[in-house]
């Protein structure tokens, strides 16, 4: 027995006052309608309608059950409209995950801009270098900064790339000179970023170089912003993500060292479970990322391509 279908038939019979009228309005035969009500009564083990040849009369149980049925059917229709509307209108909470730096420097500004267009969408953003289980942890999508995305069966769309650059404060370089080769780095103070998202050593142009081991280990910290601040204080040479370095290079607070070298190349992607039946909030935010994040990543790189801040 289809309980919801039987409830709908029961309500219609009561509203129209006859099995025949209910059958006509629903497009069923009268025997089908009568049988559905009887099956419902058998299921409940209670008589809902007293029947005579001339009229139908609700029992006391039937009156109470009728009100419950109307409430349940109204809730089902509301739920159906809300679920269908989620595909058409962006609203509700969007849960996303992003790496710390990319999230701080790029995703949060884009969330702010997107929210101006879609004020009914609320965000719950988690920033962490650990890659979560998208489905098990209930995320709608995640931003990945991994060079290689595992084949998880999810949809992954590229949004651009980023990398790390060697930088130092102008005061440090004025006092200690500008290194002109990787080998000369060993004679400098190299600041270490102790972050699991980036190798402990330095990987430049795809090849590991053991600069930290052979240079003076004056300072290390576990966040890129801390290393950047240390470099701005002229404490040494640092290797930091481009999105952290770009603004300081543009302002002249940091100078790029060995500008032909790049490190820790990362592909930035958005990952989500399926293209089919995406909520409007997920679909519109993915589209917003695709339209705006590549430009932000490219703008960071344009600072370098223009020759700004190179020693």
Secondary structure, DSSP 8 states (H G I E B T S, - for coil): --HHHHHHHHHHHHHHTSHHHHHHHHT--HHHHHHHHHHHHHHHTS--EEE-SS-EEE-HHHHHHHHHHHHHHHHHHHHHHHHHHHHHS--EEEEEEE-HHHIIIIIHHHHHHHHHH-TTEEEEEEE-SS---TTTTT-SEEEE--SS----SSEEEEEEEEEEEEEE-HHHHHHH----STGGGGGSBB-EE--TTS-SSEEETTEEE-HHHHSB---EESSHHHHHHHHHTT--EEEEEHHHHHHHHHHTSSEESSTT--EEEEEEEEEES-STT--HHHHHHHHHHHHHHHHHHHHHHHHHHTTTTB-
